[in-house]
Amino acid sequence: MVSGNIHIHLGKDYCLEVFITEGEAEDILNFIGRIRAMRGVQRVKYTMVPLADTSEHWL
């Protein structure tokens, strides 16, 4: 489900983690819920972008 991530240190005590995911919306929302439940996580923001079927685009 996670196809990539970026981890950035923001000062001494904070980090920014960006996850790029692919999959069913329900599975991704479950993943977001598990991240929110982790101790120390202060904020979770997300954007979901539906991807169109591009299989014919490359013909």
Backbone as XML, in Angstrom:
<?xml version="1.0"?>
<chain id="A" units="angstrom">
  <residue number="1" name="MET">
    <atom name="N" x="0.813" y="-1.188" z="0.000"/>
    <atom name="CA" x="0.000" y="0.000" z="0.000"/>
    <atom name="C" x="0.864" y="1.262" z="0.000"/>
  </residue>
  <residue number="2" name="VAL">
    <atom name="N" x="1.902" y="1.342" z="0.816"/>
    <atom name="CA" x="2.790" y="2.509" z="0.799"/>
    <atom name="C" x="3.777" y="2.325" z="-0.347"/>
  </residue>
  <residue number="3" name="SER">
    <atom name="N" x="3.722" y="3.229" z="-1.309"/>
    <atom name="CA" x="4.630" y="3.117" z="-2.452"/>
    <atom name="C" x="5.855" y="4.015" z="-2.300"/>
  </residue>
  <residue number="4" name="GLY">
    <atom name="N" x="5.835" y="4.908" z="-1.308"/>
    <atom name="CA" x="6.989" y="5.757" z="-1.054"/>
    <atom name="C" x="6.753" y="6.629" z="0.165"/>
  </residue>
  <residue number="5" name="ASN">
    <atom name="N" x="7.829" y="7.144" z="0.728"/>
    <atom name="CA" x="7.686" y="8.091" z="1.830"/>
    <atom name="C" x="8.896" y="9.011" z="1.887"/>
  </residue>
  <residue number="6" name="ILE">
    <atom name="N" x="8.699" y="10.137" z="2.556"/>
    <atom name="CA" x="9.743" y="11.140" z="2.749"/>
    <atom name="C" x="9.759" y="11.477" z="4.238"/>
  </residue>
  <residue number="7" name="HIS">
    <atom name="N" x="10.935" y="11.508" z="4.835"/>
    <atom name="CA" x="11.089" y="11.833" z="6.248"/>
    <atom name="C" x="12.014" y="13.040" z="6.347"/>
  </residue>
  <residue number="8" name="ILE">
    <atom name="N" x="11.530" y="14.100" z="6.987"/>
    <atom name="CA" x="12.296" y="15.342" z="7.094"/>
    <atom name="C" x="12.349" y="15.770" z="8.559"/>
  </residue>
  <residue number="9" name="HIS">
    <atom name="N" x="13.537" y="16.092" z="9.054"/>
    <atom name="CA" x="13.686" y="16.603" z="10.416"/>
    <atom name="C" x="13.388" y="18.098" z="10.417"/>
  </residue>
  <residue number="10" name="LEU">
    <atom name="N" x="12.529" y="18.511" z="11.345"/>
    <atom name="CA" x="12.156" y="19.920" z="11.490"/>
    <atom name="C" x="12.601" y="20.384" z="12.871"/>
  </residue>
  <residue number="11" name="GLY">
    <atom name="N" x="13.815" y="20.774" z="12.971"/>
    <atom name="CA" x="14.337" y="21.196" z="14.259"/>
    <atom name="C" x="14.725" y="20.002" z="15.112"/>
  </residue>
  <residue number="12" name="LYS">
    <atom name="N" x="14.907" y="20.257" z="16.392"/>
    <atom name="CA" x="15.401" y="19.242" z="17.314"/>
    <atom name="C" x="14.347" y="18.196" z="17.678"/>
  </residue>
  <residue number="13" name="ASP">
    <atom name="N" x="13.090" y="18.600" z="17.779"/>
    <atom name="CA" x="12.075" y="17.713" z="18.346"/>
    <atom name="C" x="10.972" y="17.284" z="17.389"/>
  </residue>
  <residue number="14" name="TYR">
    <atom name="N" x="11.011" y="17.713" z="16.147"/>
    <atom name="CA" x="9.894" y="17.429" z="15.245"/>
    <atom name="C" x="10.368" y="16.844" z="13.923"/>
  </residue>
  <residue number="15" name="CYS">
    <atom name="N" x="9.497" y="16.049" z="13.320"/>
    <atom name="CA" x="9.741" y="15.474" z="11.997"/>
    <atom name="C" x="8.477" y="15.619" z="11.162"/>
  </residue>
  <residue number="16" name="LEU">
    <atom name="N" x="8.665" y="15.604" z="9.869"/>
    <atom name="CA" x="7.558" y="15.571" z="8.913"/>
    <atom name="C" x="7.693" y="14.278" z="8.134"/>
  </residue>
  <residue number="17" name="GLU">
    <atom name="N" x="6.628" y="13.513" z="8.086"/>
    <atom name="CA" x="6.627" y="12.254" z="7.348"/>
    <atom name="C" x="5.539" y="12.344" z="6.285"/>
  </residue>
  <residue number="18" name="VAL">
    <atom name="N" x="5.909" y="12.092" z="5.043"/>
    <atom name="CA" x="4.960" y="12.106" z="3.930"/>
    <atom name="C" x="4.897" y="10.692" z="3.374"/>
  </residue>
  <residue number="19" name="PHE">
    <atom name="N" x="3.680" y="10.153" z="3.270"/>
    <atom name="CA" x="3.485" y="8.820" z="2.708"/>
    <atom name="C" x="2.748" y="8.940" z="1.384"/>
  </residue>
  <residue number="20" name="ILE">
    <atom name="N" x="3.221" y="8.230" z="0.388"/>
    <atom name="CA" x="2.518" y="8.113" z="-0.889"/>
    <atom name="C" x="1.944" y="6.702" z="-0.908"/>
  </residue>
  <residue number="21" name="THR">
    <atom name="N" x="0.637" y="6.605" z="-1.035"/>
    <atom name="CA" x="-0.024" y="5.301" z="-0.962"/>
    <atom name="C" x="-0.832" y="5.032" z="-2.215"/>
  </residue>
  <residue number="22" name="GLU">
    <atom name="N" x="-1.055" y="3.765" z="-2.462"/>
    <atom name="CA" x="-1.935" y="3.325" z="-3.536"/>
    <atom name="C" x="-2.804" y="2.214" z="-2.970"/>
  </residue>
  <residue number="23" name="GLY">
    <atom name="N" x="-4.064" y="2.198" z="-3.346"/>
    <atom name="CA" x="-4.936" y="1.127" z="-2.881"/>
    <atom name="C" x="-6.364" y="1.594" z="-2.748"/>
  </residue>
  <residue number="24" name="GLU">
    <atom name="N" x="-7.153" y="0.750" z="-2.129"/>
    <atom name="CA" x="-8.561" y="1.059" z="-1.901"/>
    <atom name="C" x="-8.684" y="2.136" z="-0.826"/>
  </residue>
  <residue number="25" name="ALA">
    <atom name="N" x="-9.652" y="3.026" z="-0.999"/>
    <atom name="CA" x="-9.845" y="4.141" z="-0.061"/>
    <atom name="C" x="-10.028" y="3.640" z="1.367"/>
  </residue>
  <residue number="26" name="GLU">
    <atom name="N" x="-10.783" y="2.581" z="1.545"/>
    <atom name="CA" x="-11.027" y="2.046" z="2.892"/>
    <atom name="C" x="-9.717" y="1.614" z="3.557"/>
  </residue>
  <residue number="27" name="ASP">
    <atom name="N" x="-8.838" y="0.965" z="2.802"/>
    <atom name="CA" x="-7.551" y="0.535" z="3.350"/>
    <atom name="C" x="-6.673" y="1.731" z="3.696"/>
  </residue>
  <residue number="28" name="ILE">
    <atom name="N" x="-6.686" y="2.743" z="2.856"/>
    <atom name="CA" x="-5.879" y="3.939" z="3.111"/>
    <atom name="C" x="-6.404" y="4.683" z="4.333"/>
  </residue>
  <residue number="29" name="LEU">
    <atom name="N" x="-7.720" y="4.793" z="4.472"/>
    <atom name="CA" x="-8.293" y="5.448" z="5.650"/>
    <atom name="C" x="-7.974" y="4.674" z="6.925"/>
  </residue>
  <residue number="30" name="ASN">
    <atom name="N" x="-7.939" y="3.356" z="6.846"/>
    <atom name="CA" x="-7.541" y="2.538" z="7.983"/>
    <atom name="C" x="-6.082" y="2.821" z="8.352"/>
  </residue>
  <residue number="31" name="PHE">
    <atom name="N" x="-5.213" y="2.925" z="7.359"/>
    <atom name="CA" x="-3.804" y="3.265" z="7.573"/>
    <atom name="C" x="-3.687" y="4.629" z="8.259"/>
  </residue>
  <residue number="32" name="ILE">
    <atom name="N" x="-4.448" y="5.608" z="7.793"/>
    <atom name="CA" x="-4.436" y="6.948" z="8.393"/>
    <atom name="C" x="-4.865" y="6.877" z="9.853"/>
  </residue>
  <residue number="33" name="GLY">
    <atom name="N" x="-5.887" y="6.087" z="10.138"/>
    <atom name="CA" x="-6.346" y="5.918" z="11.516"/>
    <atom name="C" x="-5.272" y="5.325" z="12.414"/>
  </residue>
  <residue number="34" name="ARG">
    <atom name="N" x="-4.517" y="4.365" z="11.896"/>
    <atom name="CA" x="-3.440" y="3.758" z="12.684"/>
    <atom name="C" x="-2.321" y="4.764" z="12.942"/>
  </residue>
  <residue number="35" name="ILE">
    <atom name="N" x="-2.028" y="5.612" z="11.970"/>
    <atom name="CA" x="-1.011" y="6.657" z="12.172"/>
    <atom name="C" x="-1.484" y="7.637" z="13.244"/>
  </residue>
  <residue number="36" name="ARG">
    <atom name="N" x="-2.740" y="8.057" z="13.160"/>
    <atom name="CA" x="-3.290" y="9.004" z="14.153"/>
    <atom name="C" x="-3.230" y="8.449" z="15.570"/>
  </residue>
  <residue number="37" name="ALA">
    <atom name="N" x="-3.376" y="7.140" z="15.714"/>
    <atom name="CA" x="-3.410" y="6.516" z="17.037"/>
    <atom name="C" x="-2.023" y="6.349" z="17.655"/>
  </residue>
  <residue number="38" name="MET">
    <atom name="N" x="-0.978" y="6.595" z="16.894"/>
    <atom name="CA" x="0.382" y="6.414" z="17.412"/>
    <atom name="C" x="0.732" y="7.498" z="18.423"/>
  </residue>
  <residue number="39" name="ARG">
    <atom name="N" x="1.387" y="7.077" z="19.487"/>
    <atom name="CA" x="1.823" y="8.021" z="20.513"/>
    <atom name="C" x="2.832" y="9.001" z="19.914"/>
  </residue>
  <residue number="40" name="GLY">
    <atom name="N" x="2.675" y="10.271" z="20.220"/>
    <atom name="CA" x="3.607" y="11.292" z="19.760"/>
    <atom name="C" x="3.214" y="11.972" z="18.460"/>
  </residue>
  <residue number="41" name="VAL">
    <atom name="N" x="2.260" y="11.397" z="17.739"/>
    <atom name="CA" x="1.812" y="12.022" z="16.491"/>
    <atom name="C" x="0.946" y="13.221" z="16.852"/>
  </residue>
  <residue number="42" name="GLN">
    <atom name="N" x="1.319" y="14.385" z="16.369"/>
    <atom name="CA" x="0.605" y="15.603" z="16.734"/>
    <atom name="C" x="-0.421" y="16.033" z="15.704"/>
  </residue>
  <residue number="43" name="ARG">
    <atom name="N" x="-0.177" y="15.739" z="14.455"/>
    <atom name="CA" x="-1.116" y="16.183" z="13.421"/>
    <atom name="C" x="-1.032" y="15.227" z="12.239"/>
  </residue>
  <residue number="44" name="VAL">
    <atom name="N" x="-2.192" y="14.912" z="11.687"/>
    <atom name="CA" x="-2.266" y="14.105" z="10.468"/>
    <atom name="C" x="-3.155" y="14.848" z="9.489"/>
  </residue>
  <residue number="45" name="LYS">
    <atom name="N" x="-2.605" y="15.156" z="8.335"/>
    <atom name="CA" x="-3.371" y="15.777" z="7.256"/>
    <atom name="C" x="-3.202" y="14.892" z="6.038"/>
  </residue>
  <residue number="46" name="TYR">
    <atom name="N" x="-4.250" y="14.760" z="5.262"/>
    <atom name="CA" x="-4.127" y="13.917" z="4.079"/>
    <atom name="C" x="-4.956" y="14.458" z="2.928"/>
  </residue>
  <residue number="47" name="THR">
    <atom name="N" x="-4.544" y="14.078" z="1.748"/>
    <atom name="CA" x="-5.265" y="14.399" z="0.518"/>
    <atom name="C" x="-5.354" y="13.117" z="-0.284"/>
  </residue>
  <residue number="48" name="MET">
    <atom name="N" x="-6.553" y="12.800" z="-0.737"/>
    <atom name="CA" x="-6.742" y="11.617" z="-1.573"/>
    <atom name="C" x="-7.075" y="12.082" z="-2.985"/>
  </residue>
  <residue number="49" name="VAL">
    <atom name="N" x="-6.359" y="11.539" z="-3.950"/>
    <atom name="CA" x="-6.550" y="11.899" z="-5.355"/>
    <atom name="C" x="-6.882" y="10.628" z="-6.124"/>
  </residue>
  <residue number="50" name="PRO">
    <atom name="N" x="-8.100" y="10.523" z="-6.642"/>
    <atom name="CA" x="-8.429" y="9.328" z="-7.428"/>
    <atom name="C" x="-7.660" y="9.347" z="-8.747"/>
  </residue>
  <residue number="51" name="LEU">
    <atom name="N" x="-7.113" y="8.218" z="-9.098"/>
    <atom name="CA" x="-6.354" y="8.107" z="-10.339"/>
    <atom name="C" x="-7.222" y="7.466" z="-11.411"/>
  </residue>
  <residue number="52" name="ALA">
    <atom name="N" x="-7.237" y="8.076" z="-12.572"/>
    <atom name="CA" x="-7.994" y="7.525" z="-13.697"/>
    <atom name="C" x="-7.221" y="6.351" z="-14.281"/>
  </residue>
  <residue number="53" name="ASP">
    <atom name="N" x="-7.933" y="5.475" z="-14.953"/>
    <atom name="CA" x="-7.302" y="4.363" z="-15.660"/>
    <atom name="C" x="-6.531" y="4.940" z="-16.839"/>
  </residue>
  <residue number="54" name="THR">
    <atom name="N" x="-5.217" y="4.783" z="-16.811"/>
    <atom name="CA" x="-4.382" y="5.361" z="-17.867"/>
    <atom name="C" x="-3.876" y="4.304" z="-18.840"/>
  </residue>
  <residue number="55" name="SER">
    <atom name="N" x="-4.434" y="3.103" z="-18.788"/>
    <atom name="CA" x="-3.910" y="2.021" z="-19.620"/>
    <atom name="C" x="-4.005" y="2.337" z="-21.108"/>
  </residue>
  <residue number="56" name="GLU">
    <atom name="N" x="-5.006" y="3.093" z="-21.533"/>
    <atom name="CA" x="-5.141" y="3.431" z="-22.948"/>
    <atom name="C" x="-4.364" y="4.693" z="-23.318"/>
  </residue>
  <residue number="57" name="HIS">
    <atom name="N" x="-3.965" y="5.462" z="-22.319"/>
    <atom name="CA" x="-3.263" y="6.720" z="-22.559"/>
    <atom name="C" x="-1.944" y="6.502" z="-23.306"/>
  </residue>
  <residue number="58" name="TRP">
    <atom name="N" x="-1.280" y="5.409" z="-23.035"/>
    <atom name="CA" x="0.047" y="5.170" z="-23.596"/>
    <atom name="C" x="0.010" y="4.428" z="-24.921"/>
  </residue>
  <residue number="59" name="LEU">
    <atom name="N" x="-1.162" y="4.189" z="-25.478"/>
    <atom name="CA" x="-1.253" y="3.480" z="-26.767"/>
    <atom name="C" x="-0.860" y="4.359" z="-27.919"/>
  </residue>
</chain>
